[in-house]
């Protein structure tokens, strides 16, 4: 499979810190295998942190943005929020479920909505300029079916004025099958190389950088 989007622009390599967020319901899944193959190519000295959402479960997100009660974050939520804010690059590693992110990964993004308005968080301001990436493995051979995931991530990055590094795609269904996708393994070797452009909504295409 191929990647969606071509990296260009972004912070210097020495200043980068990667957070890999694993969103599979299965340990050592194909998406994680592909993500780790890509991460192995990162230069020595770049920090990597891997978090498994299965080990840091979040309850269903409750939108309290317009309530008067004070914000009260649980331990897992706070751990994930801090990890997110400490990284320059956030990599969402999720199998393609019904043509988009897994439930665990989508729930993690839902919590970003709460962090936007948490007292003193300045989440949107602090996320601006960071880079969002995606890694997914799917059973379908045609990469076009992953367009929904790519759109979700691009628009999320665009809203927060983040950069978007694209989605690394692989093919596989049975455990470990992605290792047989030579194109995906080859592309993983260069996926994180270079820098990334600011994400844009479709109506912003052609506009100058903000």
C-alpha positions as CSV (number, residue, x, y, z in Angstrom):
1,X,0.0,0.0,0.0
2,X,1.0,3.7,-0.2
3,X,1.1,6.7,2.0
4,X,-1.4,9.6,1.9
5,X,0.3,13.0,1.8
6,X,3.9,13.9,1.5
7,X,5.8,15.3,4.4
8,X,7.4,18.8,4.0
9,X,8.0,21.6,6.6
10,X,8.1,21.2,10.4
11,X,10.4,21.3,13.5
12,X,14.0,20.3,13.5
13,X,14.6,16.6,14.1
14,X,16.6,17.2,17.3
15,X,13.6,18.9,18.9
16,X,11.1,16.2,18.2
17,X,9.4,13.8,20.6
18,X,7.0,11.1,19.2
19,X,3.9,9.8,21.0
20,X,2.6,6.5,19.5
21,X,-1.0,5.9,20.5
22,X,-2.0,2.3,20.0
23,X,-5.8,1.9,19.4
24,X,-6.2,-1.8,18.6
25,X,-8.3,-4.2,20.6
26,X,-5.6,-6.8,20.0
27,X,-2.0,-6.7,21.3
28,X,0.9,-6.8,18.7
29,X,-1.6,-6.2,15.9
30,X,-0.7,-5.5,12.3
31,X,-1.0,-1.7,12.7
32,X,1.4,-1.8,15.6
33,X,3.8,-4.0,13.7
34,X,3.8,-1.5,10.8
35,X,4.2,1.5,13.2
36,X,7.1,-0.1,14.9
37,X,8.8,-0.7,11.6
38,X,8.5,3.0,10.8
39,X,9.6,4.0,14.2
40,X,12.8,2.0,13.9
41,X,13.9,4.4,11.2
42,X,13.7,7.5,13.4
43,X,17.2,9.0,14.2
44,X,18.8,8.0,17.5
45,X,18.0,10.6,20.2
46,X,14.5,11.3,19.1
47,X,12.3,10.4,22.1
48,X,9.6,7.8,21.6
49,X,6.7,7.0,24.0
50,X,4.2,4.3,23.3
51,X,0.9,4.1,25.0
52,X,-1.7,1.4,24.6
53,X,-5.3,2.6,25.0
54,X,-6.3,-0.9,26.1
55,X,-4.0,-0.4,29.1
56,X,-5.3,3.2,29.7
57,X,-9.0,2.8,29.2
58,X,-11.2,5.9,29.0
59,X,-14.9,5.9,29.8
60,X,-17.2,7.2,27.0
61,X,-16.6,10.9,26.6
62,X,-19.2,13.1,28.3
63,X,-19.4,16.6,26.8
64,X,-19.4,19.0,29.7
65,X,-18.1,22.1,27.9
66,X,-21.3,24.1,28.7
67,X,-21.8,23.0,32.2
68,X,-20.9,25.0,35.3
69,X,-19.2,22.3,37.3
70,X,-15.4,22.3,37.5
71,X,-13.4,20.0,35.2
72,X,-12.4,16.8,36.9
73,X,-10.1,14.5,34.9
74,X,-9.5,10.9,35.8
75,X,-6.0,9.4,36.2
76,X,-5.9,7.8,32.7
77,X,-7.3,10.9,31.1
78,X,-4.7,13.1,32.7
79,X,-1.9,10.7,31.8
80,X,-2.9,10.8,28.2
81,X,-3.4,14.5,28.1
82,X,0.1,15.1,29.5
83,X,1.6,12.7,27.1
84,X,-0.2,14.4,24.2
85,X,1.0,17.8,25.2
86,X,4.6,16.7,25.8
87,X,5.0,15.3,22.2
88,X,5.8,17.2,19.0
89,X,4.5,14.4,16.9
90,X,1.4,12.3,17.7
91,X,1.0,9.0,15.8
92,X,-2.4,7.4,15.9
93,X,-1.9,3.7,15.3
94,X,-5.3,2.1,14.6
95,X,-6.7,-0.7,12.5
96,X,-9.2,0.3,9.9
97,X,-12.6,-0.5,11.4
98,X,-15.6,0.4,9.2
99,X,-13.4,2.6,7.1
100,X,-12.2,4.8,10.0
101,X,-10.5,4.8,13.4
102,X,-11.1,2.1,16.0
103,X,-13.5,3.0,18.8
104,X,-10.6,3.3,21.3
105,X,-8.8,5.8,19.1
106,X,-11.9,7.8,18.3
107,X,-12.7,8.0,22.0
108,X,-9.2,9.4,22.6
109,X,-9.8,12.1,20.0
110,X,-13.2,12.8,21.6
111,X,-11.4,13.7,24.8
112,X,-9.5,16.4,22.9
113,X,-12.8,18.2,22.7
114,X,-12.9,18.4,26.5
115,X,-9.3,19.4,26.7
116,X,-10.0,22.4,24.5
117,X,-12.0,24.0,27.2
118,X,-10.4,22.5,30.4
119,X,-9.5,25.4,32.7
120,X,-5.9,26.6,32.1
121,X,-5.2,24.0,29.4
122,X,-4.7,26.3,26.4
123,X,-4.9,23.0,24.4
124,X,-5.6,24.4,21.0
125,X,-2.8,27.0,21.3
126,X,-0.4,24.4,22.6
127,X,-1.2,21.9,19.9
128,X,-0.7,24.3,17.0
129,X,2.4,23.5,15.0
130,X,2.7,19.9,16.2
131,X,2.3,17.1,13.8
132,X,-0.4,14.4,13.5
133,X,0.3,11.1,11.8
134,X,-1.7,7.9,11.1
135,X,-0.8,4.3,10.7
136,X,-3.3,1.7,9.7
137,X,-3.6,-1.8,8.3
138,X,-6.7,-3.1,6.6
139,X,-7.9,-6.2,4.8
140,X,-8.9,-4.4,1.6
141,X,-6.3,-4.1,-1.2
142,X,-7.5,-0.8,-2.4
143,X,-6.2,2.1,-0.4
144,X,-9.1,4.4,-1.4
145,X,-11.2,2.8,1.3
146,X,-9.0,4.4,4.0
147,X,-10.0,7.9,2.7
148,X,-12.3,8.4,5.6
149,X,-9.5,8.0,8.2
150,X,-7.2,10.3,6.3
151,X,-10.0,13.0,6.1
152,X,-10.7,12.6,9.9
153,X,-7.1,13.1,10.8
154,X,-6.4,15.9,8.3
155,X,-9.4,17.9,9.4
156,X,-8.6,17.3,13.1
157,X,-5.1,18.7,12.4
158,X,-6.4,21.6,10.4
159,X,-8.8,22.7,13.2
160,X,-5.9,22.8,15.7
161,X,-3.5,24.3,13.2
162,X,-1.3,21.3,13.4
163,X,0.8,19.7,10.7
164,X,-0.3,16.5,9.0
165,X,2.2,13.8,8.0
166,X,-0.3,11.6,6.3
167,X,-1.4,8.0,6.8
168,X,0.9,5.0,6.3
169,X,-1.2,2.2,4.9
170,X,-0.7,-1.6,5.0
171,X,-2.6,-4.7,4.0
172,X,-3.3,-7.6,6.3
173,X,-6.0,-9.4,8.3
174,X,-4.5,-12.4,10.1
175,X,-2.0,-11.7,12.9
176,X,1.4,-10.6,11.5
177,X,0.2,-10.6,7.9
178,X,1.3,-7.0,7.2
179,X,4.9,-8.3,7.2
180,X,4.1,-9.8,3.8
181,X,3.1,-6.4,2.4
182,X,6.5,-5.5,1.0
183,X,5.3,-2.1,-0.3
184,X,4.1,-1.1,3.2
185,X,7.3,-2.3,4.9
186,X,9.4,-0.4,2.3
187,X,7.4,2.8,2.7
188,X,7.6,2.5,6.5
189,X,11.4,3.0,6.2
190,X,10.9,6.6,5.0
191,X,7.5,7.5,6.4
192,X,8.8,9.8,9.2
193,X,11.5,11.4,7.1
194,X,11.4,15.0,6.2
195,X,9.0,17.6,7.6
196,X,5.3,18.2,7.2
197,X,3.0,21.0,5.9
198,X,0.3,22.7,7.9
199,X,-3.0,20.8,7.5
200,X,-5.8,22.6,5.7
201,X,-9.5,22.2,5.2
202,X,-10.5,21.9,1.6
203,X,-11.7,25.5,1.5
204,X,-8.3,26.7,2.6
205,X,-6.4,25.1,-0.3
206,X,-4.2,27.6,-2.0
207,X,-4.3,30.0,0.9
208,X,-1.0,31.2,2.4
209,X,0.3,29.7,5.7
210,X,-1.1,31.2,8.8
